[in-house]
Amino acid sequence: MRHLIAGIVGVLVLAIAAPAWAVSDTIQVPGTGTSITFHPFTIPSDNGCVRWAADGSYNCDPVDVVFVGRSPSQVGDLLTAKGWTIWGLGSTQRLHFATATLYPQDEQLFLSDGLNAAGQTVRYHIRLWAVRDAATTVTIGAVHHEANTGFLADTIDRSWESAEGFVAGQLCGSGCLSTSVLATQSVMQGGSKWRGWDNNAVATVVPQDNCPGTDGNGTDDACEPVKDTTPPVLTVPPGVLFVNATDPAGATVTFTATAQDDVDGALTPTCHPASGARFPIASTTVTCTATDAAGNRASASFTVVVKGAAEQIADENASVQASSLPRGAKESLTSKLETAQAALAAADTESAKGALDAALHYIDAQSGMKIPATTAVGLTADITRIIAVVGG
């Protein structure tokens, strides 16, 4: 019915030509690269509102909303999902575009706003036009807030900015864009007010992808905020992290854990135990978590193994045997390390330290001879650390 009524009205006035004085604003629609041209104020059919003395035109509501990639019918669906009602009856306004032909509004919608202090019914009212002579689908609108002051009599009762901001808040919020100042509209109103109410001569742009498919029906007509349901990607050390103890209590262990979220960007994970904590001589599970602003949580874990003196001696012995040291040096060091290992197995820490000290003396004596100096430095550091771990 709404389309039938609008169609009948359209047939009656579609071809009415605007006089040669018709003025326009031309803007680039953000995000499209498309230029559109339109008269900056709605034109009444009864010569009401404000007369523009320079050319004799009559002008009512400022054009203040631009809908990218949507027809008036699609914008109507967008608004009805927010509680607006499409109504084919009511006053008809007109606009012209790049040519002088005047077109009636394609849709008009109302949203009840209750009663004002005087007990009058108040509501939002928006008129919509499909932009003609444009390379892409764009709908423009003029929205205001009005009070019912009598039978079929309504009066603007709030600033144009207030009504425009309300629509923006419903449809795209912080995702709204804006045009540059509509130069002709600004000149015609001659200040910061139009018909006594604030108007900044800048139109709100509702992007085509302002709220994709979040109402569960596969369309973007509900215009709800996009819900982030994807957890962060959490990266922790792979597998098992082996660390040598530095004293009988264990070692200070550092590691790197990172998290990246597709909305919030880089996040700082929380790990228990934390990097930089003291870990005992044992196998310890580290659990890390990262939570984004939407509450999506990712969790990952890995194992830290802190090696005690016996394991370190075994590693050192294997390293010596695999080295390129002369056979005699290998045999001497291996003998001392195996003696230390056997002593530890018998809980004889003094004998273990004595065997390790003997290994240090041998390394020092052979440094630069049977044992290259650089190799001697590494062996000395390792065995000195193992003696500290044995303790006692």
C-alpha positions in Angstrom: 0.0 0.0 0.0 2.8 2.4 0.9 4.4 2.0 -2.5 1.0 2.3 -4.3 0.3 5.6 -2.6 3.8 6.9 -3.2 3.5 5.8 -6.8 0.2 7.7 -7.3 1.7 10.8 -5.9 4.8 10.4 -8.0 2.8 10.1 -11.2 1.0 13.4 -10.4 4.2 15.4 -9.8 7.1 13.5 -11.2 7.4 15.6 -14.4 6.9 19.0 -12.8 9.9 21.0 -14.0 11.8 23.3 -11.6 12.4 26.8 -12.9 15.8 27.7 -14.4 16.9 29.2 -11.0 17.2 25.8 -9.4 20.3 25.7 -7.1 22.3 22.6 -6.0 24.9 21.2 -3.7 27.4 18.7 -5.2 29.4 16.4 -3.0 31.6 13.3 -3.2 29.9 10.5 -1.3 32.4 9.1 1.2 33.7 5.7 0.4 32.3 5.6 -3.2 34.2 8.2 -5.2 30.7 9.1 -6.6 29.5 12.6 -7.0 25.9 13.4 -6.3 24.0 16.6 -6.9 20.8 17.7 -5.1 18.9 20.8 -4.0 20.0 21.5 -0.4 16.5 22.0 1.0 13.2 20.2 0.5 10.8 22.2 -1.8 7.2 22.4 -0.7 4.3 22.1 -3.2 2.4 25.0 -1.5 5.1 27.8 -1.5 5.5 27.5 2.3 8.5 27.7 4.7 11.3 30.1 3.7 11.6 32.0 0.4 15.0 32.3 -1.1 14.9 35.9 -2.4 17.7 35.5 -4.9 15.7 33.2 -7.1 12.2 33.1 -5.6 12.4 29.4 -4.5 10.7 28.1 -1.3 12.6 25.8 1.0 11.6 23.8 4.0 13.9 21.0 5.6 17.7 20.8 5.1 18.9 17.6 3.4 21.0 16.1 6.2 21.3 12.3 5.8 23.0 10.3 3.1 22.5 6.5 2.8 25.2 4.9 0.6 24.3 1.8 -1.5 20.6 1.7 -0.5 17.4 2.5 -2.2 14.6 4.4 -0.3 12.8 1.1 0.1 15.9 -0.5 1.7 16.4 2.5 3.9 12.8 2.1 4.9 13.4 -1.5 5.9 16.5 -0.3 7.9 14.4 2.2 9.8 11.3 0.0 10.3 13.6 -2.5 12.1 14.3 0.3 14.5 10.6 1.1 15.2 9.8 3.6 12.5 6.5 3.4 10.5 6.2 4.0 6.8 3.2 6.2 6.0 2.2 7.2 2.5 -0.1 10.0 3.6 1.0 13.4 4.8 2.7 16.5 3.3 4.7 15.9 0.2 8.0 17.7 -0.4 10.1 17.7 -3.6 13.8 17.8 -4.7 15.6 18.2 -7.9 19.0 16.7 -8.7 21.5 17.3 -11.5 18.6 18.4 -13.8 15.7 20.8 -13.1 13.1 18.1 -12.8 11.3 18.0 -9.4 10.8 14.6 -7.8 8.4 13.9 -4.9 9.7 12.1 -1.8 10.0 8.3 -2.4 9.3 7.4 1.2 8.4 9.1 4.5 8.6 7.5 7.9 7.7 8.5 11.4 8.9 7.4 14.8 6.7 8.2 17.9 8.6 10.1 20.7 5.7 10.2 23.2 4.3 13.5 24.5 5.9 16.8 25.3 5.3 18.9 28.4 2.3 20.5 26.8 0.7 17.1 26.2 1.3 17.3 22.5 2.3 14.2 20.5 5.9 14.4 19.3 7.7 12.4 16.7 10.6 12.1 14.3 9.8 12.5 10.6 12.1 11.6 7.8 11.6 12.0 4.0 13.7 10.0 1.5 14.6 10.4 -2.1 16.6 8.2 -4.5 19.3 10.3 -6.0 18.7 10.6 -9.7 21.5 11.0 -12.3 24.1 9.3 -10.0 26.5 6.5 -11.0 25.6 4.5 -7.9 22.6 3.8 -5.7 22.4 6.6 -3.1 19.4 7.7 -1.0 19.3 11.1 0.7 17.0 12.3 3.4 15.7 15.2 5.4 14.8 14.4 9.1 13.3 16.6 11.8 11.5 16.4 15.1 8.0 17.8 15.3 5.1 18.4 17.7 1.5 18.0 16.7 -0.1 21.4 17.3 -3.5 20.7 15.7 -5.4 18.7 13.1 -2.8 17.9 10.4 -0.6 20.6 11.9 2.9 19.9 13.0 5.7 22.3 14.1 9.4 21.8 14.2 10.3 21.7 17.9 14.0 20.7 18.0 17.2 21.5 16.2 17.9 19.8 12.9 21.1 18.6 14.5 19.2 16.8 17.2 17.1 14.8 14.8 20.0 14.1 12.5 22.1 12.9 15.5 19.2 10.6 16.7 19.1 8.8 13.3 22.9 8.5 13.3 22.9 7.0 16.8 20.3 4.4 15.7 22.0 3.4 12.5 25.7 3.7 12.7 26.9 5.5 15.8 30.7 6.0 15.7 30.7 4.3 12.3 28.9 7.2 10.7 30.7 9.4 8.2 30.0 12.9 7.2 30.0 15.1 4.2 31.9 18.3 3.9 29.9 21.5 4.5 27.1 21.7 2.0 28.2 25.1 0.6 24.9 26.1 -1.0 22.9 25.1 2.0 25.2 27.1 4.3 24.9 30.2 2.1 21.2 29.9 1.8 20.6 29.7 5.5 23.0 32.6 6.1 24.3 31.5 9.5 24.2 28.7 12.0 20.4 28.4 12.2 17.7 27.5 9.7 14.1 28.4 10.5 15.2 29.2 14.1 16.9 25.9 14.8 20.6 24.8 14.7 21.9 23.4 11.4 25.6 22.9 10.7 25.0 22.3 6.9 26.9 19.0 7.2 25.1 15.7 6.4 25.5 12.4 8.2 26.6 9.5 5.9 25.3 6.1 6.8 27.8 3.6 5.2 26.5 0.7 3.3 28.3 -1.8 5.6 27.4 0.0 8.8 26.1 -3.2 10.6 26.4 -6.4 8.5 24.2 -9.4 9.3 24.2 -9.3 13.1 20.5 -10.0 13.6 20.7 -13.6 12.6 18.7 -13.3 9.4 21.7 -12.8 7.1 20.9 -9.2 6.2 22.0 -5.8 7.6 18.5 -4.4 8.2 18.5 -4.6 12.0 21.6 -2.3 12.2 22.9 -3.8 15.5 26.5 -3.3 16.6 28.8 -6.0 15.1 29.5 -8.5 17.9 33.0 -9.7 18.2 32.9 -13.5 18.8 36.5 -14.4 17.8 39.0 -15.0 20.5 42.6 -13.7 20.3 45.3 -15.8 18.7 47.7 -16.8 21.5 51.2 -17.9 20.9 53.4 -19.6 23.6 56.7 -21.5 23.4 56.2 -24.8 21.6 56.5 -28.1 23.3 58.8 -28.2 26.3 61.2 -25.5 27.4 64.4 -26.9 29.1 66.3 -24.7 31.4 69.4 -25.5 33.6 69.1 -24.8 37.3 71.5 -22.3 38.6 71.3 -23.2 42.3 69.6 -25.9 44.4 66.3 -24.0 44.3 66.0 -24.0 40.6 66.3 -21.1 38.1 64.8 -17.9 37.0 63.0 -18.6 33.7 62.0 -16.1 31.0 59.8 -16.8 28.0 57.7 -14.9 25.5 54.0 -15.2 25.1 52.0 -13.0 22.6 48.4 -12.5 21.7 46.8 -10.8 18.6 43.1 -10.0 18.3 41.4 -9.2 15.0 39.6 -6.3 16.6 41.7 -5.1 19.5 45.1 -5.7 18.0 48.0 -6.8 20.2 47.1 -8.0 23.7 49.3 -8.8 26.7 48.7 -12.4 27.9 48.6 -13.4 31.6 50.8 -16.4 32.4 51.0 -18.5 35.6 53.8 -18.9 36.6 54.9 -15.6 34.9 57.9 -15.0 32.8 60.8 -14.1 35.2 59.5 -16.2 38.0 61.6 -18.7 39.9 61.0 -22.3 38.8 62.0 -25.3 40.9 64.0 -28.2 39.7 61.1 -30.1 38.2 58.6 -30.1 35.4 56.1 -27.2 35.7 53.1 -26.5 33.5 52.7 -22.8 32.5 49.2 -21.7 31.5 48.7 -18.4 29.6 45.4 -16.7 28.8 44.4 -13.6 26.8 41.0 -11.9 26.8 39.8 -9.3 24.3 37.5 -6.3 25.1 34.5 -8.4 24.1 35.3 -11.1 26.6 36.5 -13.7 24.1 39.2 -15.8 25.9 42.1 -17.8 24.5 44.2 -20.2 26.6 47.4 -22.2 25.9 49.9 -24.0 28.0 53.5 -25.4 27.7 55.9 -27.1 30.0 59.1 -25.8 31.6 61.6 -28.4 32.8 64.4 -27.2 35.1 67.3 -29.6 35.1 69.1 -30.5 38.3 72.8 -31.3 38.8 72.5 -35.0 37.7 70.8 -34.1 34.4 73.3 -31.4 33.7 76.3 -33.7 34.4 74.8 -36.2 32.0 74.3 -33.5 29.3 77.9 -32.3 29.9 79.3 -35.8 29.6 77.4 -36.3 26.3 78.6 -33.0 25.0 82.3 -33.9 25.8 82.0 -37.3 24.2 80.5 -35.7 21.0 83.2 -33.0 20.8 86.4 -32.9 18.8 88.6 -32.9 21.8 91.6 -35.3 21.8 90.9 -38.8 23.0 93.0 -38.3 26.2 91.1 -35.1 27.1 87.8 -36.7 26.5 88.6 -39.8 28.7 90.0 -37.6 31.5 86.9 -35.3 31.6 84.4 -38.2 31.1 86.0 -40.1 34.0 85.6 -37.1 36.4 82.1 -36.4 35.3 81.0 -40.0 35.7 82.6 -40.1 39.2 80.6 -36.9 40.1 77.4 -38.5 38.8 77.9 -41.7 40.7 78.5 -39.7 43.9 75.3 -37.7 43.4 73.4 -41.0 42.9 74.7 -42.1 46.3 73.7 -38.7 47.8 77.4 -38.0 48.4 77.5 -34.3 47.5 81.0 -33.7 48.8 82.6 -36.4 46.6 80.5 -35.1 43.7 81.8 -31.6 44.2 85.4 -33.0 44.6 85.2 -34.8 41.2 83.8 -31.6 39.6 86.5 -29.5 41.1 89.1 -32.0 39.7 87.5 -31.5 36.3 87.9 -27.7 36.6 91.6 -28.1 37.5 92.1 -30.3 34.5 90.4 -27.9 32.2 92.4 -25.0 33.5 95.7 -26.9 33.1 94.9 -28.0 29.6 93.4 -24.7 28.3 95.1 -23.6 25.1 96.8 -27.1 24.8 94.6 -30.2 24.6 91.5 -28.1 25.2 91.1 -25.0 23.0 90.8 -21.8 25.1 87.3 -21.0 23.9 86.1 -24.5 24.7 87.7 -24.3 28.1 85.7 -21.1 28.9 82.4 -22.9 28.1 83.3 -26.0 30.0 84.4 -24.0 33.0 81.1 -22.0 33.1 79.0 -25.2 32.8 80.8 -27.1 35.6 80.9 -24.1 37.9 77.1 -23.8 37.5 76.7 -27.5 38.2 78.8 -27.2 41.4 76.4 -24.3 42.5 73.4 -26.5 41.9 74.9 -29.4 43.9 75.2 -26.9 46.8 75.9 -28.3 50.3 
